[in-house]
Amino acid sequence: MAVQQNKKSRSRKGMRRSHDRVAVPAVIYCTCGEPTLPHSVCPNCGEYKGRKVVAGNDNA
């Protein structure tokens, strides 16, 4: 079993944990105004890159 030999300072502990945060998902807005994930079809209107790909709700 691994046993710590020397205490890690608060600074080193913080530097080690700097990448452990939860990433905030990127959000873009479709032409209909609905927030959606990048590189994916809009769940509201069914458009991707300005083209109709899937039949959506068509509320807009």
C-alpha distance matrix in Angstrom:
0.0 3.8 6.3 9.9 12.3 15.5 17.0 18.1 21.9 23.6 25.3 22.2 20.6 23.9 24.3 20.9 22.0 25.6 25.3 23.7 27.1 29.0 31.7 35.3 37.2 40.2 43.5 46.9 50.2 52.4 56.2 56.6 54.6 51.7 48.1 46.2 43.2 44.1 44.9 45.6 48.8 50.0 49.7 52.8 55.4 53.8 54.3 52.2 53.4 56.7 57.5 57.7 55.1 54.6 57.1 55.8 57.2 59.7 59.8 60.2
3.8 0.0 3.8 6.7 9.2 12.2 13.7 14.6 18.4 20.3 21.8 18.6 17.3 20.7 20.9 17.7 19.2 22.6 22.7 21.4 24.9 27.2 29.8 33.4 35.5 38.4 41.7 45.1 48.5 50.9 54.6 55.2 53.0 50.3 46.6 44.8 41.8 42.5 43.5 44.4 47.7 48.9 48.8 51.9 54.4 52.9 53.2 51.0 51.9 55.3 56.3 56.7 54.2 53.9 56.4 55.1 56.5 58.8 58.9 59.0
6.3 3.8 0.0 3.8 6.3 9.3 10.9 12.6 16.3 18.5 20.3 17.5 16.2 19.9 20.5 17.7 19.2 22.8 23.4 22.2 25.5 28.1 30.9 34.3 36.8 39.7 43.0 46.4 49.8 52.3 56.0 56.6 54.2 51.6 47.9 46.3 43.4 44.2 45.5 46.5 49.8 50.7 50.6 53.6 56.2 54.8 55.1 53.0 53.8 57.1 58.3 58.8 56.5 56.2 58.6 57.1 58.3 60.5 60.4 60.5
9.9 6.7 3.8 0.0 3.8 5.9 7.2 8.9 12.6 15.0 16.8 14.1 13.1 16.9 17.5 15.2 17.0 20.4 21.5 20.6 23.8 26.7 29.4 32.8 35.5 38.2 41.6 45.0 48.4 51.1 54.7 55.4 52.9 50.4 46.7 45.3 42.4 43.2 44.6 45.8 49.2 50.0 50.0 52.8 55.4 54.3 54.4 52.2 52.9 56.1 57.5 58.2 56.0 55.8 58.3 56.6 57.7 59.8 59.5 59.4
12.3 9.2 6.3 3.8 0.0 3.8 7.0 9.4 12.7 15.8 17.3 14.8 14.7 18.5 18.9 17.0 19.3 22.4 23.8 23.4 26.6 29.7 32.2 35.6 38.4 40.9 44.3 47.6 51.1 53.9 57.5 58.3 55.7 53.4 49.6 48.2 45.4 45.9 47.4 48.8 52.2 53.0 53.2 56.0 58.5 57.3 57.3 55.0 55.5 58.8 60.3 61.1 59.0 59.0 61.5 59.8 61.0 63.0 62.7 62.5
15.5 12.2 9.3 5.9 3.8 0.0 3.8 6.4 9.3 12.7 14.1 12.1 12.4 16.1 16.6 15.4 17.7 20.5 22.5 22.3 25.2 28.6 31.0 34.3 37.2 39.6 43.0 46.3 49.7 52.7 56.2 57.1 54.3 52.2 48.4 47.2 44.5 45.0 46.7 48.2 51.6 52.2 52.6 55.2 57.7 56.7 56.6 54.3 54.6 57.8 59.5 60.5 58.6 58.6 61.1 59.3 60.4 62.2 61.7 61.3
17.0 13.7 10.9 7.2 7.0 3.8 0.0 3.8 6.3 9.3 11.4 9.9 9.7 13.3 14.5 13.6 15.5 18.3 20.6 20.2 22.8 26.2 28.8 31.8 35.0 37.4 40.7 44.0 47.3 50.4 53.9 54.6 51.7 49.7 45.9 45.0 42.4 43.1 45.0 46.4 49.8 50.2 50.4 52.9 55.5 54.7 54.6 52.5 52.8 55.9 57.8 58.7 56.9 56.9 59.2 57.2 58.1 59.9 59.2 58.8
18.1 14.6 12.6 8.9 9.4 6.4 3.8 0.0 3.8 6.6 8.1 6.2 6.2 9.7 10.7 10.1 12.1 14.6 17.1 17.0 19.5 23.1 25.5 28.5 31.6 34.0 37.3 40.5 43.9 47.0 50.4 51.3 48.4 46.4 42.6 41.7 39.1 39.6 41.6 43.2 46.5 46.9 47.4 49.8 52.3 51.5 51.3 49.1 49.4 52.4 54.4 55.3 53.7 53.8 56.1 54.1 55.1 56.7 56.1 55.6
21.9 18.4 16.3 12.6 12.7 9.3 6.3 3.8 0.0 3.8 5.3 5.3 6.1 8.5 9.9 10.7 12.3 14.2 17.2 17.5 19.4 23.1 25.4 28.0 31.4 33.5 36.7 39.9 43.2 46.4 49.7 50.6 47.6 45.8 42.0 41.4 39.0 39.5 41.8 43.4 46.7 46.9 47.4 49.7 52.2 51.6 51.2 49.1 49.2 52.1 54.3 55.4 53.9 54.1 56.4 54.2 55.0 56.5 55.7 55.0
23.6 20.3 18.5 15.0 15.8 12.7 9.3 6.6 3.8 0.0 3.8 5.6 5.0 6.0 8.6 9.9 10.4 12.0 15.4 15.4 16.8 20.5 22.7 25.1 28.7 30.8 33.8 37.0 40.2 43.5 46.8 47.6 44.4 42.7 39.0 38.6 36.3 37.0 39.5 41.0 44.2 44.1 44.7 46.7 49.3 48.9 48.6 46.7 46.8 49.6 51.8 52.8 51.6 51.6 53.7 51.5 52.1 53.5 52.6 51.8
25.3 21.8 20.3 16.8 17.3 14.1 11.4 8.1 5.3 3.8 0.0 3.8 5.4 5.1 6.2 8.6 9.9 10.5 14.0 14.9 16.3 20.1 21.8 24.2 27.6 29.4 32.5 35.5 38.8 42.1 45.3 46.3 43.2 41.7 38.0 37.5 35.2 35.5 37.9 39.7 43.0 43.1 43.9 46.0 48.3 47.9 47.3 45.1 45.0 47.8 50.2 51.5 50.3 50.6 52.9 50.7 51.5 52.7 51.9 50.9
22.2 18.6 17.5 14.1 14.8 12.1 9.9 6.2 5.3 5.6 3.8 0.0 3.8 5.4 5.0 6.1 8.6 9.8 12.7 13.7 15.9 19.7 21.4 24.2 27.4 29.3 32.6 35.7 39.1 42.2 45.5 46.7 43.8 42.1 38.2 37.4 34.8 35.0 37.1 39.0 42.4 42.8 43.6 45.9 48.2 47.5 46.9 44.6 44.5 47.6 49.7 50.9 49.5 49.9 52.3 50.4 51.3 52.7 52.1 51.3
20.6 17.3 16.2 13.1 14.7 12.4 9.7 6.2 6.1 5.0 5.4 3.8 0.0 3.8 5.5 5.2 6.2 8.6 11.4 11.4 13.6 17.3 19.5 22.4 25.6 27.9 31.2 34.4 37.8 40.9 44.3 45.2 42.2 40.3 36.5 35.7 33.1 33.7 35.9 37.4 40.7 41.0 41.5 43.9 46.4 45.7 45.4 43.3 43.5 46.5 48.5 49.5 48.0 48.1 50.4 48.3 49.2 50.8 50.1 49.5
23.9 20.7 19.9 16.9 18.5 16.1 13.3 9.7 8.5 6.0 5.1 5.4 3.8 0.0 3.8 5.4 5.1 6.0 9.5 9.9 11.3 15.0 17.0 19.6 23.0 25.0 28.2 31.4 34.6 37.9 41.2 42.1 39.1 37.3 33.5 32.9 30.6 31.1 33.5 35.1 38.4 38.4 39.1 41.3 43.7 43.2 42.8 40.7 40.8 43.7 45.9 47.0 45.7 45.9 48.1 45.9 46.7 48.0 47.3 46.5
24.3 20.9 20.5 17.5 18.9 16.6 14.5 10.7 9.9 8.6 6.2 5.0 5.5 3.8 0.0 3.8 5.5 5.2 8.2 10.0 11.8 15.5 16.8 19.6 22.7 24.4 27.8 30.8 34.2 37.4 40.6 41.8 39.0 37.3 33.5 32.7 30.0 30.1 32.3 34.2 37.6 38.0 39.0 41.2 43.4 42.7 42.0 39.7 39.6 42.6 44.8 46.1 44.7 45.2 47.7 45.7 46.8 48.0 47.5 46.5
20.9 17.7 17.7 15.2 17.0 15.4 13.6 10.1 10.7 9.9 8.6 6.1 5.2 5.4 3.8 0.0 3.8 5.6 7.3 8.3 11.1 14.7 16.3 19.6 22.4 24.5 28.0 31.1 34.6 37.5 41.0 42.1 39.4 37.4 33.6 32.4 29.6 29.8 31.7 33.4 36.9 37.5 38.3 40.8 43.0 42.1 41.6 39.3 39.4 42.6 44.5 45.6 44.0 44.3 46.8 45.0 46.2 47.7 47.3 46.6
22.0 19.2 19.2 17.0 19.3 17.7 15.5 12.1 12.3 10.4 9.9 8.6 6.2 5.1 5.5 3.8 0.0 3.8 5.5 5.2 7.7 11.3 13.4 16.6 19.6 22.0 25.3 28.6 32.0 35.0 38.5 39.3 36.6 34.5 30.7 29.7 27.0 27.7 29.8 31.2 34.5 34.9 35.4 37.9 40.3 39.5 39.3 37.2 37.5 40.5 42.4 43.3 41.8 41.9 44.2 42.2 43.2 44.8 44.3 43.7
25.6 22.6 22.8 20.4 22.4 20.5 18.3 14.6 14.2 12.0 10.5 9.8 8.6 6.0 5.2 5.6 3.8 0.0 3.8 5.7 6.8 10.5 11.7 14.5 17.6 19.5 22.9 26.0 29.4 32.5 35.9 37.0 34.1 32.3 28.5 27.6 25.0 25.4 27.7 29.4 32.7 33.0 33.9 36.1 38.4 37.7 37.1 35.0 35.0 38.0 40.1 41.3 39.9 40.3 42.6 40.6 41.6 42.9 42.4 41.5
25.3 22.7 23.4 21.5 23.8 22.5 20.6 17.1 17.2 15.4 14.0 12.7 11.4 9.5 8.2 7.3 5.5 3.8 0.0 3.8 5.6 8.5 9.3 12.7 15.3 17.3 20.8 23.9 27.5 30.3 33.8 34.9 32.3 30.4 26.5 25.2 22.3 22.6 24.6 26.3 29.7 30.3 31.2 33.7 35.8 34.9 34.4 32.1 32.3 35.4 37.3 38.4 36.8 37.2 39.7 37.9 39.1 40.5 40.3 39.5
23.7 21.4 22.2 20.6 23.4 22.3 20.2 17.0 17.5 15.4 14.9 13.7 11.4 9.9 10.0 8.3 5.2 5.7 3.8 0.0 3.8 6.6 8.8 12.3 15.0 17.7 21.0 24.4 27.8 30.6 34.2 34.9 32.3 30.0 26.2 25.0 22.2 23.1 25.2 26.4 29.6 30.0 30.4 33.0 35.4 34.6 34.5 32.5 33.1 36.1 37.8 38.5 36.8 36.8 39.1 37.2 38.2 39.9 39.6 39.1
27.1 24.9 25.5 23.8 26.6 25.2 22.8 19.5 19.4 16.8 16.3 15.9 13.6 11.3 11.8 11.1 7.7 6.8 5.6 3.8 0.0 3.8 6.2 9.1 12.3 15.0 18.1 21.6 24.8 27.8 31.3 31.9 29.2 26.9 23.2 22.2 19.9 21.0 23.5 24.5 27.6 27.6 28.0 30.3 32.8 32.3 32.2 30.4 31.1 33.8 35.7 36.4 35.0 34.9 37.0 34.8 35.6 37.2 36.6 36.1
29.0 27.2 28.1 26.7 29.7 28.6 26.2 23.1 23.1 20.5 20.1 19.7 17.3 15.0 15.5 14.7 11.3 10.5 8.5 6.6 3.8 0.0 3.8 6.5 9.2 12.4 15.3 18.9 22.0 24.8 28.5 28.8 26.2 23.7 20.0 18.9 16.6 18.2 20.7 21.3 24.3 24.2 24.4 26.7 29.4 28.8 29.0 27.4 28.3 31.0 32.7 33.2 31.7 31.4 33.4 31.2 32.0 33.7 33.1 32.8
31.7 29.8 30.9 29.4 32.2 31.0 28.8 25.5 25.4 22.7 21.8 21.4 19.5 17.0 16.8 16.3 13.4 11.7 9.3 8.8 6.2 3.8 0.0 3.8 6.2 9.0 12.2 15.7 19.0 21.8 25.4 26.1 23.5 21.3 17.5 16.2 13.7 14.8 17.4 18.4 21.5 21.5 22.2 24.5 26.9 26.3 26.0 24.2 24.9 27.7 29.5 30.2 28.9 28.9 31.1 29.0 30.0 31.4 31.1 30.4
35.3 33.4 34.3 32.8 35.6 34.3 31.8 28.5 28.0 25.1 24.2 24.2 22.4 19.6 19.6 19.6 16.6 14.5 12.7 12.3 9.1 6.5 3.8 0.0 3.8 6.5 9.0 12.7 15.7 18.8 22.3 22.8 20.1 17.9 14.1 13.4 11.5 13.0 16.1 16.9 19.6 19.1 19.8 21.8 24.2 24.0 23.7 22.2 22.9 25.3 27.4 28.0 27.1 27.0 29.0 26.6 27.3 28.5 27.9 27.1
37.2 35.5 36.8 35.5 38.4 37.2 35.0 31.6 31.4 28.7 27.6 27.4 25.6 23.0 22.7 22.4 19.6 17.6 15.3 15.0 12.3 9.2 6.2 3.8 0.0 3.8 6.3 9.9 13.1 15.7 19.4 20.0 17.6 15.2 11.4 10.1 7.8 9.4 12.5 13.1 15.8 15.5 16.4 18.5 20.8 20.3 20.1 18.5 19.4 21.9 23.8 24.4 23.3 23.3 25.3 23.1 24.1 25.3 25.0 24.3
40.2 38.4 39.7 38.2 40.9 39.6 37.4 34.0 33.5 30.8 29.4 29.3 27.9 25.0 24.4 24.5 22.0 19.5 17.3 17.7 15.0 12.4 9.0 6.5 3.8 0.0 3.8 6.8 10.3 13.1 16.5 17.7 15.4 13.6 9.9 8.6 6.4 7.0 10.5 11.7 14.4 14.1 15.8 17.6 19.3 18.9 18.0 16.3 16.6 19.0 21.3 22.3 21.6 22.1 24.3 22.1 23.3 24.0 23.8 22.6
43.5 41.7 43.0 41.6 44.3 43.0 40.7 37.3 36.7 33.8 32.5 32.6 31.2 28.2 27.8 28.0 25.3 22.9 20.8 21.0 18.1 15.3 12.2 9.0 6.3 3.8 0.0 3.8 6.8 9.8 13.3 14.1 11.6 9.9 6.2 5.7 5.2 6.6 10.4 10.8 12.7 11.4 13.2 14.5 16.2 16.3 15.5 14.4 14.9 16.7 19.1 19.9 19.7 20.0 21.8 19.4 20.2 20.6 20.3 18.9
46.9 45.1 46.4 45.0 47.6 46.3 44.0 40.5 39.9 37.0 35.5 35.7 34.4 31.4 30.8 31.1 28.6 26.0 23.9 24.4 21.6 18.9 15.7 12.7 9.9 6.8 3.8 0.0 3.8 6.6 9.9 11.4 9.2 8.4 5.7 5.6 6.1 6.1 9.5 10.1 11.4 10.0 12.6 13.3 14.2 14.5 13.0 11.9 11.9 13.4 16.2 17.3 17.7 18.4 20.2 17.9 18.9 18.7 18.6 16.7
50.2 48.5 49.8 48.4 51.1 49.7 47.3 43.9 43.2 40.2 38.8 39.1 37.8 34.6 34.2 34.6 32.0 29.4 27.5 27.8 24.8 22.0 19.0 15.7 13.1 10.3 6.8 3.8 0.0 3.8 6.7 7.8 5.5 5.6 4.5 6.0 8.4 8.8 11.5 11.3 11.3 8.9 11.5 11.1 11.8 12.9 11.5 11.4 11.5 11.9 14.8 15.7 16.7 17.3 18.4 15.9 16.4 15.7 15.4 13.2
52.4 50.9 52.3 51.1 53.9 52.7 50.4 47.0 46.4 43.5 42.1 42.2 40.9 37.9 37.4 37.5 35.0 32.5 30.3 30.6 27.8 24.8 21.8 18.8 15.7 13.1 9.8 6.6 3.8 0.0 3.8 5.2 5.1 5.4 6.3 6.8 9.4 9.4 11.0 10.2 9.1 6.7 9.7 9.0 8.6 9.7 8.0 8.5 8.9 8.7 11.3 12.0 13.3 14.1 15.2 12.9 13.8 12.8 13.1 10.8
56.2 54.6 56.0 54.7 57.5 56.2 53.9 50.4 49.7 46.8 45.3 45.5 44.3 41.2 40.6 41.0 38.5 35.9 33.8 34.2 31.3 28.5 25.4 22.3 19.4 16.5 13.3 9.9 6.7 3.8 0.0 3.8 5.4 7.5 9.6 10.5 13.1 12.8 13.9 13.2 11.6 9.2 12.1 10.4 9.0 10.7 8.4 9.6 9.4 7.6 10.5 11.4 13.8 14.8 15.4 13.4 14.0 12.0 12.3 9.3
56.6 55.2 56.6 55.4 58.3 57.1 54.6 51.3 50.6 47.6 46.3 46.7 45.2 42.1 41.8 42.1 39.3 37.0 34.9 34.9 31.9 28.8 26.1 22.8 20.0 17.7 14.1 11.4 7.8 5.2 3.8 0.0 3.8 5.7 9.0 10.5 13.8 14.5 15.8 14.3 12.0 8.9 10.6 8.0 7.0 9.9 9.0 11.3 12.1 10.2 12.2 11.9 14.2 14.3 14.0 11.4 11.1 9.1 8.7 5.8
54.6 53.0 54.2 52.9 55.7 54.3 51.7 48.4 47.6 44.4 43.2 43.8 42.2 39.1 39.0 39.4 36.6 34.1 32.3 32.3 29.2 26.2 23.5 20.1 17.6 15.4 11.6 9.2 5.5 5.1 5.4 3.8 0.0 3.8 6.5 9.2 12.6 13.7 15.8 14.6 13.2 9.9 11.5 9.3 9.7 12.4 11.6 13.2 13.8 12.7 15.1 15.2 17.0 17.0 17.0 14.0 13.5 12.1 10.9 8.3
51.7 50.3 51.6 50.4 53.4 52.2 49.7 46.4 45.8 42.7 41.7 42.1 40.3 37.3 37.3 37.4 34.5 32.3 30.4 30.0 26.9 23.7 21.3 17.9 15.2 13.6 9.9 8.4 5.6 5.4 7.5 5.7 3.8 0.0 3.8 6.3 10.1 12.0 14.2 12.5 11.1 7.5 8.4 6.8 8.5 10.8 10.9 12.4 13.9 13.5 15.4 14.9 15.9 15.3 15.5 12.3 11.8 11.6 10.6 9.2
48.1 46.6 47.9 46.7 49.6 48.4 45.9 42.6 42.0 39.0 38.0 38.2 36.5 33.5 33.5 33.6 30.7 28.5 26.5 26.2 23.2 20.0 17.5 14.1 11.4 9.9 6.2 5.7 4.5 6.3 9.6 9.0 6.5 3.8 0.0 3.8 7.2 9.5 12.3 11.1 11.0 8.1 9.2 9.2 11.2 12.5 12.4 12.9 14.1 14.7 16.8 16.8 17.2 16.8 17.6 14.6 14.7 15.0 14.2 13.0
46.2 44.8 46.3 45.3 48.2 47.2 45.0 41.7 41.4 38.6 37.5 37.4 35.7 32.9 32.7 32.4 29.7 27.6 25.2 25.0 22.2 18.9 16.2 13.4 10.1 8.6 5.7 5.6 6.0 6.8 10.5 10.5 9.2 6.3 3.8 0.0 3.8 6.5 9.0 7.5 7.9 6.0 7.5 9.0 10.8 10.9 10.8 10.6 12.3 13.6 15.3 15.3 14.9 14.7 16.2 13.7 14.7 15.4 15.5 14.7
43.2 41.8 43.4 42.4 45.4 44.5 42.4 39.1 39.0 36.3 35.2 34.8 33.1 30.6 30.0 29.6 27.0 25.0 22.3 22.2 19.9 16.6 13.7 11.5 7.8 6.4 5.2 6.1 8.4 9.4 13.1 13.8 12.6 10.1 7.2 3.8 0.0 3.8 6.6 6.0 8.2 8.0 9.7 12.1 13.6 12.8 12.4 11.0 12.4 14.7 16.2 16.6 15.6 15.8 18.0 16.0 17.6 18.5 19.0 18.2
44.1 42.5 44.2 43.2 45.9 45.0 43.1 39.6 39.5 37.0 35.5 35.0 33.7 31.1 30.1 29.8 27.7 25.4 22.6 23.1 21.0 18.2 14.8 13.0 9.4 7.0 6.6 6.1 8.8 9.4 12.8 14.5 13.7 12.0 9.5 6.5 3.8 0.0 3.8 5.5 8.4 9.2 11.9 14.1 14.7 13.4 12.0 9.6 10.1 13.0 14.8 16.0 15.1 16.2 18.8 17.4 19.4 19.9 20.8 19.5
44.9 43.5 45.5 44.6 47.4 46.7 45.0 41.6 41.8 39.5 37.9 37.1 35.9 33.5 32.3 31.7 29.8 27.7 24.6 25.2 23.5 20.7 17.4 16.1 12.5 10.5 10.4 9.5 11.5 11.0 13.9 15.8 15.8 14.2 12.3 9.0 6.6 3.8 0.0 3.8 7.1 9.4 12.2 14.8 14.7 12.5 10.9 7.8 8.5 11.9 13.0 14.2 12.8 14.3 17.5 16.8 19.5 19.9 21.5 20.4
45.6 44.4 46.5 45.8 48.8 48.2 46.4 43.2 43.4 41.0 39.7 39.0 37.4 35.1 34.2 33.4 31.2 29.4 26.3 26.4 24.5 21.3 18.4 16.9 13.1 11.7 10.8 10.1 11.3 10.2 13.2 14.3 14.6 12.5 11.1 7.5 6.0 5.5 3.8 0.0 3.8 6.4 8.7 11.7 11.9 9.5 8.9 6.7 9.0 11.7 12.1 12.4 10.6 11.3 14.3 13.5 16.2 17.1 18.7 18.2
48.8 47.7 49.8 49.2 52.2 51.6 49.8 46.5 46.7 44.2 43.0 42.4 40.7 38.4 37.6 36.9 34.5 32.7 29.7 29.6 27.6 24.3 21.5 19.6 15.8 14.4 12.7 11.4 11.3 9.1 11.6 12.0 13.2 11.1 11.0 7.9 8.2 8.4 7.1 3.8 0.0 3.8 6.2 8.8 8.4 5.7 5.7 4.9 8.4 10.0 9.7 9.2 7.5 7.8 10.6 9.8 12.7 13.5 15.5 15.2
50.0 48.9 50.7 50.0 53.0 52.2 50.2 46.9 46.9 44.1 43.1 42.8 41.0 38.4 38.0 37.5 34.9 33.0 30.3 30.0 27.6 24.2 21.5 19.1 15.5 14.1 11.4 10.0 8.9 6.7 9.2 8.9 9.9 7.5 8.1 6.0 8.0 9.2 9.4 6.4 3.8 0.0 3.8 5.5 5.8 4.9 5.5 6.6 9.6 10.2 10.6 9.7 9.3 8.8 10.4 8.3 10.3 11.0 12.3 11.9
49.7 48.8 50.6 50.0 53.2 52.6 50.4 47.4 47.4 44.7 43.9 43.6 41.5 39.1 39.0 38.3 35.4 33.9 31.2 30.4 28.0 24.4 22.2 19.8 16.4 15.8 13.2 12.6 11.5 9.7 12.1 10.6 11.5 8.4 9.2 7.5 9.7 11.9 12.2 8.7 6.2 3.8 0.0 3.8 6.0 5.7 8.2 9.9 13.3 13.6 13.4 11.6 10.7 8.8 9.5 6.8 8.2 10.2 11.2 12.0
52.8 51.9 53.6 52.8 56.0 55.2 52.9 49.8 49.7 46.7 46.0 45.9 43.9 41.3 41.2 40.8 37.9 36.1 33.7 33.0 30.3 26.7 24.5 21.8 18.5 17.6 14.5 13.3 11.1 9.0 10.4 8.0 9.3 6.8 9.2 9.0 12.1 14.1 14.8 11.7 8.8 5.5 3.8 0.0 3.8 6.0 8.4 11.1 14.0 13.4 13.5 11.4 11.8 9.9 9.3 5.8 5.7 7.0 7.5 8.3
55.4 54.4 56.2 55.4 58.5 57.7 55.5 52.3 52.2 49.3 48.3 48.2 46.4 43.7 43.4 43.0 40.3 38.4 35.8 35.4 32.8 29.4 26.9 24.2 20.8 19.3 16.2 14.2 11.8 8.6 9.0 7.0 9.7 8.5 11.2 10.8 13.6 14.7 14.7 11.9 8.4 5.8 6.0 3.8 0.0 3.8 5.7 9.2 11.9 10.5 10.2 8.0 9.2 7.9 7.3 4.5 5.7 5.2 7.3 7.3
53.8 52.9 54.8 54.3 57.3 56.7 54.7 51.5 51.6 48.9 47.9 47.5 45.7 43.2 42.7 42.1 39.5 37.7 34.9 34.6 32.3 28.8 26.3 24.0 20.3 18.9 16.3 14.5 12.9 9.7 10.7 9.9 12.4 10.8 12.5 10.9 12.8 13.4 12.5 9.5 5.7 4.9 5.7 6.0 3.8 0.0 3.8 6.8 10.2 9.7 8.5 6.0 5.8 4.6 5.7 4.7 7.8 8.2 10.9 11.1
54.3 53.2 55.1 54.4 57.3 56.6 54.6 51.3 51.2 48.6 47.3 46.9 45.4 42.8 42.0 41.6 39.3 37.1 34.4 34.5 32.2 29.0 26.0 23.7 20.1 18.0 15.5 13.0 11.5 8.0 8.4 9.0 11.6 10.9 12.4 10.8 12.4 12.0 10.9 8.9 5.7 5.5 8.2 8.4 5.7 3.8 0.0 3.8 6.6 5.9 5.3 4.5 5.5 6.8 8.6 8.2 10.9 10.2 12.7 11.7
52.2 51.0 53.0 52.2 55.0 54.3 52.5 49.1 49.1 46.7 45.1 44.6 43.3 40.7 39.7 39.3 37.2 35.0 32.1 32.5 30.4 27.4 24.2 22.2 18.5 16.3 14.4 11.9 11.4 8.5 9.6 11.3 13.2 12.4 12.9 10.6 11.0 9.6 7.8 6.7 4.9 6.6 9.9 11.1 9.2 6.8 3.8 0.0 3.8 5.4 5.4 6.6 6.3 8.7 11.5 11.5 14.4 13.9 16.3 15.0
53.4 51.9 53.8 52.9 55.5 54.6 52.8 49.4 49.2 46.8 45.0 44.5 43.5 40.8 39.6 39.4 37.5 35.0 32.3 33.1 31.1 28.3 24.9 22.9 19.4 16.6 14.9 11.9 11.5 8.9 9.4 12.1 13.8 13.9 14.1 12.3 12.4 10.1 8.5 9.0 8.4 9.6 13.3 14.0 11.9 10.2 6.6 3.8 0.0 3.8 5.6 8.5 9.2 12.2 14.8 14.8 17.4 16.4 18.5 16.6
56.7 55.3 57.1 56.1 58.8 57.8 55.9 52.4 52.1 49.6 47.8 47.6 46.5 43.7 42.6 42.6 40.5 38.0 35.4 36.1 33.8 31.0 27.7 25.3 21.9 19.0 16.7 13.4 11.9 8.7 7.6 10.2 12.7 13.5 14.7 13.6 14.7 13.0 11.9 11.7 10.0 10.2 13.6 13.4 10.5 9.7 5.9 5.4 3.8 0.0 3.8 6.8 9.1 11.9 13.7 13.6 15.9 14.1 16.3 14.1
57.5 56.3 58.3 57.5 60.3 59.5 57.8 54.4 54.3 51.8 50.2 49.7 48.5 45.9 44.8 44.5 42.4 40.1 37.3 37.8 35.7 32.7 29.5 27.4 23.8 21.3 19.1 16.2 14.8 11.3 10.5 12.2 15.1 15.4 16.8 15.3 16.2 14.8 13.0 12.1 9.7 10.6 13.4 13.5 10.2 8.5 5.3 5.4 5.6 3.8 0.0 3.8 6.0 9.3 11.2 12.2 15.0 13.5 16.3 14.8
57.7 56.7 58.8 58.2 61.1 60.5 58.7 55.3 55.4 52.8 51.5 50.9 49.5 47.0 46.1 45.6 43.3 41.3 38.4 38.5 36.4 33.2 30.2 28.0 24.4 22.3 19.9 17.3 15.7 12.0 11.4 11.9 15.2 14.9 16.8 15.3 16.6 16.0 14.2 12.4 9.2 9.7 11.6 11.4 8.0 6.0 4.5 6.6 8.5 6.8 3.8 0.0 3.8 6.1 7.5 8.9 11.9 10.7 14.0 13.3
55.1 54.2 56.5 56.0 59.0 58.6 56.9 53.7 53.9 51.6 50.3 49.5 48.0 45.7 44.7 44.0 41.8 39.9 36.8 36.8 35.0 31.7 28.9 27.1 23.3 21.6 19.7 17.7 16.7 13.3 13.8 14.2 17.0 15.9 17.2 14.9 15.6 15.1 12.8 10.6 7.5 9.3 10.7 11.8 9.2 5.8 5.5 6.3 9.2 9.1 6.0 3.8 0.0 3.8 6.9 8.9 12.5 12.5 15.8 15.7
54.6 53.9 56.2 55.8 59.0 58.6 56.9 53.8 54.1 51.6 50.6 49.9 48.1 45.9 45.2 44.3 41.9 40.3 37.2 36.8 34.9 31.4 28.9 27.0 23.3 22.1 20.0 18.4 17.3 14.1 14.8 14.3 17.0 15.3 16.8 14.7 15.8 16.2 14.3 11.3 7.8 8.8 8.8 9.9 7.9 4.6 6.8 8.7 12.2 11.9 9.3 6.1 3.8 0.0 3.8 6.0 9.7 10.6 14.0 14.8
57.1 56.4 58.6 58.3 61.5 61.1 59.2 56.1 56.4 53.7 52.9 52.3 50.4 48.1 47.7 46.8 44.2 42.6 39.7 39.1 37.0 33.4 31.1 29.0 25.3 24.3 21.8 20.2 18.4 15.2 15.4 14.0 17.0 15.5 17.6 16.2 18.0 18.8 17.5 14.3 10.6 10.4 9.5 9.3 7.3 5.7 8.6 11.5 14.8 13.7 11.2 7.5 6.9 3.8 0.0 3.8 7.1 8.1 11.6 13.0
55.8 55.1 57.1 56.6 59.8 59.3 57.2 54.1 54.2 51.5 50.7 50.4 48.3 45.9 45.7 45.0 42.2 40.6 37.9 37.2 34.8 31.2 29.0 26.6 23.1 22.1 19.4 17.9 15.9 12.9 13.4 11.4 14.0 12.3 14.6 13.7 16.0 17.4 16.8 13.5 9.8 8.3 6.8 5.8 4.5 4.7 8.2 11.5 14.8 13.6 12.2 8.9 8.9 6.0 3.8 0.0 3.8 5.6 8.5 10.2
57.2 56.5 58.3 57.7 61.0 60.4 58.1 55.1 55.0 52.1 51.5 51.3 49.2 46.7 46.8 46.2 43.2 41.6 39.1 38.2 35.6 32.0 30.0 27.3 24.1 23.3 20.2 18.9 16.4 13.8 14.0 11.1 13.5 11.8 14.7 14.7 17.6 19.4 19.5 16.2 12.7 10.3 8.2 5.7 5.7 7.8 10.9 14.4 17.4 15.9 15.0 11.9 12.5 9.7 7.1 3.8 0.0 3.8 5.5 8.3
59.7 58.8 60.5 59.8 63.0 62.2 59.9 56.7 56.5 53.5 52.7 52.7 50.8 48.0 48.0 47.7 44.8 42.9 40.5 39.9 37.2 33.7 31.4 28.5 25.3 24.0 20.6 18.7 15.7 12.8 12.0 9.1 12.1 11.6 15.0 15.4 18.5 19.9 19.9 17.1 13.5 11.0 10.2 7.0 5.2 8.2 10.2 13.9 16.4 14.1 13.5 10.7 12.5 10.6 8.1 5.6 3.8 0.0 3.8 5.5
59.8 58.9 60.4 59.5 62.7 61.7 59.2 56.1 55.7 52.6 51.9 52.1 50.1 47.3 47.5 47.3 44.3 42.4 40.3 39.6 36.6 33.1 31.1 27.9 25.0 23.8 20.3 18.6 15.4 13.1 12.3 8.7 10.9 10.6 14.2 15.5 19.0 20.8 21.5 18.7 15.5 12.3 11.2 7.5 7.3 10.9 12.7 16.3 18.5 16.3 16.3 14.0 15.8 14.0 11.6 8.5 5.5 3.8 0.0 3.8
60.2 59.0 60.5 59.4 62.5 61.3 58.8 55.6 55.0 51.8 50.9 51.3 49.5 46.5 46.5 46.6 43.7 41.5 39.5 39.1 36.1 32.8 30.4 27.1 24.3 22.6 18.9 16.7 13.2 10.8 9.3 5.8 8.3 9.2 13.0 14.7 18.2 19.5 20.4 18.2 15.2 11.9 12.0 8.3 7.3 11.1 11.7 15.0 16.6 14.1 14.8 13.3 15.7 14.8 13.0 10.2 8.3 5.5 3.8 0.0
